[in-house]
Amino acid sequence: MCSVLTYSMENSSKSGCSYSQLAARKRFVKSMVNSDTNLKDWHKKLRNQVVPVETKDEQTQMLFVDAFIQNNRLDHVTQVMAYHPDYLACFLRTQQYLLRGDGPLPYHYRHYIAIMAAGRHQCSYLINLHTQEFILAGGDPSWLNGLGNIPNKLRDLYELNKILAHRPWMISKEHIASLASGKDNWSISELVHALILLSHFHALSSFVYGCGITPEVDHDGGYTYSGKNSPSSSKANSRATSKHVSPSSSFSESGGDLGISVLLERMQKLTDADLGEMTSEELLKQFENIENQSAEITASGIIPAPKRDVLKFVEEPDFVYTDFAKRGTPSKIPSFRVQEYSWEDHGFSMANRYYSEIGTLLDDKFTCAYNLTYYTMGDKMNVDTTMFRRAVWNYIHCMYGIRHDDYNYAEVNQMLEINLKAYIKTVTCYPERLTKKDYDNVMKEFKHSEKVHVNLMLLEARLQGELLYSLRAIMQYMT
Ligand SMILES: CC(C)C[C@H](N)C(=O)O
């Protein structure tokens, strides 16, 4: 099965990518020399934690073939998402449409936008993938020297990229107006396409870090995940390196993890308790509590030093997430009420109107991620996990100031202990700071596939949050 991955590299060269193949080989050799022991251990462990290429599951096999045809490779993101084949099907369909389907933006623009988006989180994994794709799509290699070498039209998108990635609540119709009626002539359709691409790749960067996705075989520090005969099993290849993850932990190591029995008990209690109707003031208070508590959680003390090859795609690297609760006065931005602008009632049709079919594709993916369940928790079966999953989804929106009026936010504190909240906050807002120990110290009794499940929800909730703000700004500009 290793041959499938090898073929991926040969295939790239057939499609005119001998430059990248040569460079990849050089990087591959270099990566064996520069090893990082701490990271090596994590990668070694996670290497066994993907769905193998030779899986017997037919649906997954078909999806692997699709992914391979789409991307010229079977990438590690696909192999990790394959724990959840129904979701993977939606993900691949949407990503394929965004990058290679009908749409207003030229193909090389799409990959460059992916690079700009991933740059906000220093996500070398995605930058490497889309650098290759950009060349394959006929992009001008000089653009890869950095933002100073790209057309003004693309560069002018950068401000939106920056705000959307870290403080989406700051997006206003003026941002849209400056692009749409500026000299660059961004049409609304092009803008919708660009905004969805940006949000997709911001959120995917979170997933890459959150699951500890390792570099591809032909990337710096790469090796494969496959079995005995593959290069991955050789000693040399296990010396993979990546400098952006630090081995130390930012979260408490001394437990704090609720454990599944406690979670089950709490879910039962909350279900049994007749809380009666809470007034809207009480519900608002609960939301504000969680919002304020979230602002008290420090995501991580470790800020990775940006790498030169990434920095060329980044402007203002110091612009990062700040807590919504601390967004400041006097121009205090109100929280975003989903009851006033929701994906289902507003965002969906707005997206479809300006970029046909994308609303439907995104909707399928949101619905799948939001409702996905196997009725299990760790080794417990027949469990209704709705309460836990809602808490994760709504907590992510809460950090972006998005409020679901009818949700009792007190449930968040019952379902998510402090370390888990810190993990969710780091992966959503500062994924580049995540450490191996952060990953290990949460959800200890969950299966690896369940941690991936949490990361899928995180990806989708973050994506939806960014889209709600940007599509609302477009609507305000249009009316
Ligand atoms: C994230 C997990 C706790 C989800 C759970 N395994 C379910 O099937 O719903």
The ligand as an SDF file (V2000), in Angstrom:
LIG
                    3D

  9  8  0  0  0  0  0  0  0  0999 V2000
  -17.0600   13.5120   20.9710 C   0  0  0  0  0  0  0  0  0  0  0  0
  -17.6310   12.2200   21.4140 C   0  0  0  0  0  0  0  0  0  0  0  0
  -17.9150   12.2100   22.8580 C   0  0  0  0  0  0  0  0  0  0  0  0
  -18.8500   11.8820   20.5970 C   0  0  0  0  0  0  0  0  0  0  0  0
  -19.4410   10.5330   20.8640 C   0  0  0  0  0  0  0  0  0  0  0  0
  -18.5230    9.4460   20.6390 N   0  0  0  0  0  0  0  0  0  0  0  0
  -20.7020   10.3360   20.0490 C   0  0  0  0  0  0  0  0  0  0  0  0
  -20.8430    9.3630   19.3890 O   0  0  0  0  0  0  0  0  0  0  0  0
  -21.5680   11.1700   20.0630 O   0  0  0  0  0  0  0  0  0  0  0  0
  1  2  1  0
  2  3  1  0
  2  4  1  0
  4  5  1  0
  5  6  1  0
  5  7  1  0
  7  8  2  0
  7  9  1  0
M  END
$$$$
